[in-house]
């Protein structure tokens, strides 16, 4: 994430984890960019973006779950 956002936009948090700040445009490109990081990235805020990410994950999960 630091390589992507730049060191000026990242703050060391703990245990080699960073909090990164970057502008986010609400479109498929930026959501897919977040998903590329997998479990190594978490969107902390804003809440409405977190909720949209959850919806997209649930939709994807529904494809793979068996009934």
C-alpha positions in Angstrom: 0.0 0.0 0.0 2.9 2.4 0.8 4.3 1.8 -2.7 0.9 2.6 -4.2 0.0 5.7 -2.1 3.5 7.1 -1.5 5.3 7.4 1.8 4.0 10.9 2.2 0.5 9.6 2.4 1.2 6.7 4.7 1.7 6.6 8.5 3.2 3.7 10.3 0.6 2.2 12.6 2.1 -0.8 14.3 3.6 -4.2 13.5 4.7 -3.1 10.0 1.1 -1.9 9.3 0.3 1.5 7.8 -2.6 3.8 7.5 -2.7 5.3 4.0 -4.6 8.3 2.8 -5.6 8.7 -0.8 -8.4 10.1 -2.9 -11.0 7.6 -3.8 -13.4 7.8 -6.7 -16.5 5.8 -6.4 -16.2 3.6 -9.5 -15.4 0.0 -10.4 -11.7 0.8 -11.0 -11.1 2.1 -7.5 -13.2 -0.7 -5.8 -11.3 -3.3 -7.8 -8.0 -1.6 -6.8 -9.0 -2.1 -3.1 -9.9 -5.8 -3.8 -6.5 -6.4 -5.4 -4.9 -6.0 -2.0 -7.1 -8.8 -0.6 -7.0 -9.3 3.1 -3.9 -7.1 3.4 -6.0 -3.9 3.1 -8.9 -2.6 5.0 -10.9 0.6 4.2 -11.3 2.3 7.6 -13.5 5.2 6.4 -15.8 6.7 5.2 -18.5 4.3 6.4 -20.5 4.5 3.2 -17.5 3.2 1.2 -17.0 0.4 3.8 -20.6 -0.6 3.4 -20.4 -0.6 -0.4 -17.3 -2.9 -0.1 -19.2 -5.2 2.2 -22.1 -5.4 -0.3 -19.7 -6.2 -3.2 -18.0 -8.9 -1.1 -21.4 -10.4 -0.1 -22.5 -10.4 -3.8 -19.3 -12.2 -4.8 -19.5 -14.6 -1.9 -23.1 -15.5 -3.0 -21.8 -16.8 -6.3 -19.5 -19.3 -4.6 -21.7 -20.4 -1.8 -23.7 -23.5 -2.3 -27.3 -23.8 -1.1 
